[in-house]
Amino acid sequence: MLSFLKNHPFAVEAFFESSLVFTFAVPKEQLQHLIPPCLQLDTFDNKWAFIAVAMVQTKDLRPKGFPEFLGNDFFLIGYRLFVRYQNTKGKSWRGLYILKSETDKKKMEFLGNIFTHYNYSTTDIKKEQQGQNIRISSEKSGFNVTVAAGIEDTRLPQGSPFTDWKEARRFAGPLPFTFTYNAAAKQVLIIEGVRESWTPEPVNVMDYHFSFIDNFKFEGAHLANAFIIRNIPYHWKKGKIEQWT
């Protein structure tokens, strides 16, 4: 019963007031061991794989079709890898593999761990905005970021493997699918996200630190891009399961 509940048994919808995403390029060999055998890393130049941190302010998150007043507002943080999966029909899908999930409220931790495999934990979140500058930090989780949004001459971070924002745009989402693997049953759980629009806006990164990323001690990793999206209606379809062999 619990296993069934964790497989996203119903569709969910929410409104993304904002989503700030930092994407790190890492030599692919250093990320390979983090994904299950059913997935492949989504790479650039056959050298770089990607781990991203998404910091999302959601509004009215609820089962799809429920009225907005029954929804809840949560701050969500997801640490995920960019991957590919070949489905049973032979089609290759780009998506995400979740490494860690955090939220600012116990209610989301409780419900998220009933209805997903994302292993939510609750943490402190402090968000400040002064003009174009946005700062988000957490003492418990050990991260601190400061960016400037709305700057016309926004450049890619130093050391990015991309030559320009147009090239980086392919790795700025959206990646519609999220994959979870049940090794014992050899089953892949597929959750598809649907959005009405997606216009990522590059941000200037003034400062950043993520203990979760630092703890891997990656060699040769670089911040590849950072962007923000705002005011996006979003929903996730009911989960689908495929047998993998």
TISEZA-676898 format. One record per residue: x, y, z of N, C-alpha, C in turn. Coordinates in steps of 0.02 Angstrom, whole numbers. Atoms other than C-alpha are relative to their C-alpha. Example, Ala and Ser with C-alpha at 12.3 -4.5 7.8 and 13.67 -1.06 7.14 Angstrom:
- 45  -59  0  615  -225  390  45  60  0
- -42  -59  -3  684  -53  357  -39  55  37
***
This chain:
- 41  -60  0  0  0  0  43  62  0
- -43  -58  -3  135  122  48  40  9  -64
- -37  -3  63  233  78  -108  -43  31  -55
- 46  -27  50  81  117  -215  -8  75  10
- 10  -71  -14  55  285  -130  60  42  -23
- -60  -37  18  235  337  -164  8  9  -76
- -8  -2  73  211  313  -351  -43  54  -33
- 37  -57  29  123  480  -379  -68  -23  -26
- 63  31  22  -53  403  -383  -51  49  -29
- 46  -49  29  -137  565  -437  40  60  -26
- -33  -59  28  -95  721  -536  0  56  52
- -8  -55  -48  -36  876  -441  12  64  -40
- -12  -63  33  -39  1059  -490  22  53  50
- -24  -55  -42  40  1219  -424  15  59  -45
- -22  -59  36  89  1394  -474  70  16  24
- -68  -17  -18  275  1431  -479  6  77  0
- -12  -72  -3  297  1609  -417  70  16  -26
- -68  -8  27  483  1589  -453  37  -66  8
- -45  58  -5  612  1455  -484  70  23  -20
- -70  -20  11  797  1497  -467  42  -63  -5
- -36  63  13  910  1363  -540  74  13  -13
- -73  0  10  1098  1338  -530  19  -68  -29
- -20  62  33  1171  1208  -649  76  -5  -2
- -73  12  -3  1345  1135  -622  20  -53  -51
- -29  48  47  1446  1049  -758  55  -38  35
- -47  44  -34  1544  900  -694  24  -52  -51
- -22  55  44  1655  777  -790  -44  -61  10
- 52  51  -5  1533  638  -829  19  -61  41
- -21  59  -37  1638  501  -751  -14  6  75
- 10  -11  -71  1611  580  -580  -73  -3  22
- 71  4  -16  1421  572  -591  -31  -67  -18
- 28  62  25  1397  403  -672  -25  -46  55
- 19  47  -54  1390  307  -507  -62  22  38
- 57  -26  -38  1247  415  -444  -67  -19  -31
- 63  15  34  1118  354  -570  -10  -76  -5
- 14  72  8  1031  184  -586  15  -23  -71
- -19  26  66  1069  69  -735  -50  15  -55
- 50  -14  52  907  114  -825  8  68  -32
- -7  -68  24  965  293  -852  69  12  -29
- -64  -24  26  1103  380  -949  6  74  17
- -11  -71  -13  1181  547  -910  -13  40  -64
- 9  -46  56  1127  690  -1023  61  45  -3
- -66  -31  1  1294  758  -1079  7  54  -54
- -18  -52  48  1371  905  -1173  72  -13  -22
- -67  14  28  1520  877  -1289  27  -68  21
- -20  67  -23  1523  697  -1227  50  3  58
- -48  -9  -55  1621  765  -1079  -35  20  65
- 30  -30  -59  1509  862  -961  -69  -30  14
- 67  17  -25  1361  798  -860  -20  55  49
- 25  -58  -36  1253  910  -754  -39  -18  63
- 37  5  -62  1191  924  -576  -28  70  14
- 33  -65  -8  1067  1063  -539  -33  6  68
- 37  -17  -61  993  1147  -386  -56  47  -20
- 59  -41  15  816  1214  -410  -32  23  65
- 28  -30  -60  745  1331  -279  -66  33  -20
- 65  -16  29  558  1348  -309  -48  25  54
- 54  -24  -42  427  1455  -224  -66  -19  -32
- 63  22  29  262  1366  -255  -59  32  37
- 62  -27  -29  86  1430  -224  -57  -47  -18
- 61  40  11  -76  1331  -205  15  -70  -27
- -15  69  21  4  1159  -225  -54  -46  27
- 58  41  -19  -137  1031  -224  -11  -54  -52
- 19  48  52  -208  878  -313  -35  36  -58
- 27  -35  59  -254  930  -490  -76  -4  -1
- 72  -4  1  -433  987  -505  -31  25  64
- 24  -26  -63  -450  1037  -323  1  77  -3
- 0  -74  -1  -494  1221  -288  63  28  32
- -62  -30  -23  -350  1339  -254  3  8  76
- -1  -13  -72  -404  1374  -74  19  -62  40
- -22  61  -33  -364  1192  -32  75  -12  -10
- -71  8  13  -185  1214  -93  42  29  56
- -48  -25  -49  -30  1255  9  59  32  -35
- -59  -34  26  119  1368  -18  62  -29  33
- -62  30  -25  290  1287  -1  60  28  -38
- -63  -11  34  470  1327  -39  32  -68  -8
- -27  66  16  549  1176  -123  71  7  -28
- -68  2  27  731  1136  -158  14  -70  -26
- -15  65  28  781  995  -274  70  -2  -27
- -67  13  27  955  928  -309  -8  -59  -48
- 15  52  49  947  829  -469  51  -3  -56
- -44  11  58  1045  757  -615  -40  2  -64
- 31  0  65  1007  783  -798  14  -68  -32
- -8  68  24  975  612  -875  -42  -12  -62
- 41  24  56  902  517  -1022  -25  -71  17
- 29  66  -8  789  366  -1022  -30  -23  -66
- 30  28  60  743  254  -1168  -60  -42  21
- 60  34  -23  563  200  -1145  -11  -65  -39
- 13  66  29  485  34  -1196  -14  2  -75
- 12  -8  72  443  104  -1368  63  24  -37
- -64  -19  31  625  151  -1399  12  74  -6
- -8  -73  3  601  338  -1379  43  24  57
- -44  -27  -51  736  435  -1285  -30  63  29
- 29  -57  -34  669  556  -1155  53  33  45
- -42  -38  -46  766  693  -1066  -39  15  63
- 35  -13  -63  728  717  -883  48  7  58
- -36  -12  -62  786  724  -704  1  -63  43
- -5  52  -52  845  603  -571  15  35  66
- -4  -37  -63  819  668  -395  50  -31  48
- -48  22  -51  962  656  -271  -22  18  71
- 19  -24  -66  889  756  -127  -54  54  -8
- 53  -50  2  735  862  -89  -8  31  69
- 10  -36  -63  705  994  44  -60  47  -7
- 56  -46  -2  560  1105  96  2  41  64
- 0  -44  -59  523  1242  220  -55  -17  50
- 56  15  -45  371  1159  300  -6  -76  12
- 8  69  -20  343  997  395  -57  -34  -38
- 57  29  35  177  972  307  21  -27  -68
- -23  23  65  263  959  138  46  -60  8
- -43  59  -13  394  841  210  -43  -62  11
- 44  56  -17  256  729  279  -36  -26  -62
- 38  21  58  148  727  123  45  -21  -58
- -47  18  54  295  724  3  29  -69  8
- -29  66  -11  364  569  84  -51  -56  0
- 52  50  10  196  481  75  -11  -13  -74
- 21  5  69  163  517  -108  56  2  -51
- -56  1  46  338  524  -184  58  -40  30
- -62  32  -21  508  439  -175  56  50  10
- -51  -53  3  598  606  -160  35  13  66
- -35  -5  -65  647  590  24  8  72  24
- 0  -69  -23  599  764  81  24  6  73
- -16  -21  -68  673  844  235  -15  74  7
- 17  -70  -12  628  1009  316  63  38  20
- -57  -42  -16  754  1150  326  -23  72  8
- 15  -71  -6  760  1335  365  16  34  -66
- -10  -38  62  744  1454  218  -8  74  16
- 4  -72  -6  781  1639  218  7  30  -69
- -1  -31  67  740  1739  62  -7  75  8
- 1  -72  -3  777  1923  39  7  27  -71
- -7  -33  64  757  2039  -110  5  75  9
- -10  -72  -1  824  2215  -129  12  21  -72
- -6  -19  70  792  2288  -300  6  -62  -44
- -11  56  45  863  2167  -428  38  -58  34
- -40  51  -35  965  2070  -299  -44  -47  40
- 37  52  -36  896  1907  -231  50  -42  40
- -43  41  -43  975  1815  -84  -42  -54  34
- 33  57  -32  922  1642  -24  52  -39  39
- -49  34  -41  1007  1552  118  -34  -49  48
- 23  47  -51  989  1409  242  59  -18  44
- -53  18  -47  1094  1385  397  4  -75  9
- 1  72  -11  1040  1205  423  29  -38  -60
- -21  35  60  1070  1152  242  67  24  -27
- -66  -24  20  1227  1256  221  4  26  -71
- -6  -32  65  1189  1356  66  -15  74  7
- 7  -72  0  1195  1539  25  12  24  -72
- -8  -24  68  1165  1618  -146  -24  72  -5
- 21  -68  15  1152  1796  -209  6  10  -75
- 0  -12  72  1103  1840  -387  -32  68  -14
- 32  -61  24  1052  1994  -485  -40  -19  -62
- 43  15  56  903  1972  -601  -18  63  -38
- 21  -57  40  844  2084  -741  56  43  -26
- -57  -37  26  1018  2136  -796  7  -15  -75
- -2  11  72  1030  2160  -984  63  -37  -22
- -63  30  21  1214  2113  -1002  19  -56  49
- -14  56  -44  1206  1948  -907  46  -50  -35
- -48  45  30  1355  1837  -940  -1  -68  35
- -6  66  -31  1382  1653  -911  53  0  54
- -51  3  -52  1480  1607  -755  69  -16  -29
- -69  14  22  1669  1602  -775  13  -75  6
- -14  72  0  1724  1426  -821  -55  -42  -29
- 55  37  30  1558  1377  -899  24  -34  -64
- -19  33  62  1580  1248  -1038  -37  27  -61
- 38  -28  55  1454  1344  -1143  32  64  -26
- -30  -61  30  1509  1480  -1263  -46  60  6
- 47  -56  -6  1350  1584  -1247  -65  -27  29
- 63  19  -32  1177  1586  -1170  -43  -43  -47
- 39  40  47  1098  1515  -1330  19  -73  5
- -24  69  -7  1205  1360  -1312  -20  -29  68
- 17  22  -67  1170  1350  -1126  -75  -11  9
- 73  2  -7  982  1369  -1153  -27  -71  0
- 24  69  4  963  1184  -1194  3  -33  69
- -7  29  -66  1018  1145  -1017  -29  46  54
- 36  -43  -47  905  1275  -937  -72  -21  6
- 67  28  -6  752  1164  -945  -48  28  -51
- 21  49  -49  619  1123  -942  15  -71  -22
- -7  71  13  658  939  -931  -64  -33  27
- 69  16  -21  481  869  -928  -7  -62  44
- 9  63  -35  512  697  -852  45  -5  62
- -39  18  -58  570  641  -681  -4  -76  8
- -4  74  -2  627  460  -658  21  -24  69
- -19  36  -61  634  347  -506  6  -73  -17
- -12  70  17  701  169  -511  -9  -44  61
- 9  51  -51  642  21  -407  44  -59  -20
- -49  51  20  793  -94  -414  -26  -71  12
- 25  67  -17  705  -242  -331  -49  -25  -52
- 50  20  49  561  -243  -454  21  15  -72
- -24  -21  65  664  -174  -599  -54  40  -38
- 52  -42  29  532  -42  -630  22  73  1
- -13  -71  6  548  138  -687  -65  39  9
- 57  -44  -10  426  266  -619  12  65  -37
- -8  -58  43  398  409  -741  -54  52  19
- 46  -55  -15  321  575  -690  12  55  -51
- -6  -52  51  286  701  -827  -27  66  25
- 22  -67  -18  278  886  -789  -23  38  -62
- 29  -38  56  174  1003  -898  -4  73  20
- 3  -72  -14  192  1192  -906  -32  35  -58
- 32  -39  53  102  1326  -1004  51  44  -36
- -52  -40  31  259  1428  -1038  64  -12  39
- -65  10  -34  444  1424  -995  50  47  -33
- -48  -49  27  553  1578  -1023  53  14  53
- -52  -11  -50  713  1564  -921  37  66  -11
- -35  -64  2  797  1730  -881  68  -9  33
- -66  7  -31  986  1724  -853  8  50  58
- -15  -44  -57  1046  1797  -688  75  6  8
- -71  -8  -18  1213  1868  -635  10  -29  69
- -14  33  -64  1283  1759  -497  54  40  37
- -46  -40  -40  1364  1867  -364  37  -42  52
- -30  43  -51  1396  1731  -236  -41  -64  4
- 38  62  -10  1351  1548  -209  42  -49  40
- -32  55  -38  1390  1403  -93  -54  -51  17
- 45  55  -17  1304  1234  -77  40  -56  33
- -36  54  -35  1368  1113  54  -14  -68  -32
- 17  64  31  1276  971  -33  44  -14  -60
- -43  8  58  1376  1000  -192  73  -8  22
- -69  2  -23  1540  1032  -100  19  -68  29
- -14  63  -34  1525  868  -4  19  -56  -49
- -20  51  49  1545  768  -165  74  6  -18
- -71  -13  17  1719  845  -188  14  -16  -73
- -11  8  72  1701  847  -377  65  35  -21
- -60  -31  28  1860  884  -474  -17  27  -70
- 12  -31  66  1849  1004  -621  -71  20  -12
- 69  -21  8  1669  1054  -588  -4  76  -8
- 9  -71  10  1607  1226  -644  -75  17  2
- 68  -25  7  1448  1327  -624  -11  16  -74
- 9  -5  72  1379  1315  -801  -49  55  -20
- 48  -54  12  1228  1430  -797  -45  9  61
- 49  -14  -53  1100  1508  -681  -55  43  -30
- 56  -36  29  927  1571  -722  -58  0  49
- 61  -3  -39  759  1616  -649  -59  0  -48
- 64  -5  35  583  1588  -711  -51  26  51
- 51  -29  -44  429  1674  -642  -70  -13  -27
- 72  2  15  241  1650  -637  -18  -53  -52
- 11  56  45  224  1479  -716  -53  -48  29
- 46  54  -20  66  1372  -698  31  -68  -19
- -35  62  11  129  1194  -683  -41  -57  29
- 29  59  -32  62  1019  -655  39  -62  -19
- -32  64  11  128  843  -641  -53  -53  -10
- 48  54  14  35  698  -718  8  -57  50
- -4  61  -40  -4  539  -624  59  -42  -23
- -59  39  18  149  426  -618  -17  -61  -43
- 6  61  41  174  287  -746  59  -46  14
- -53  49  -14  273  128  -719  14  -41  -62
- -22  44  54  374  36  -850  47  -52  29
- -47  52  -19  464  -129  -829  64  9  -40
- -65  -8  33  649  -116  -866  39  -64  2
- -40  61  3  756  -260  -926  65  14  -34
***
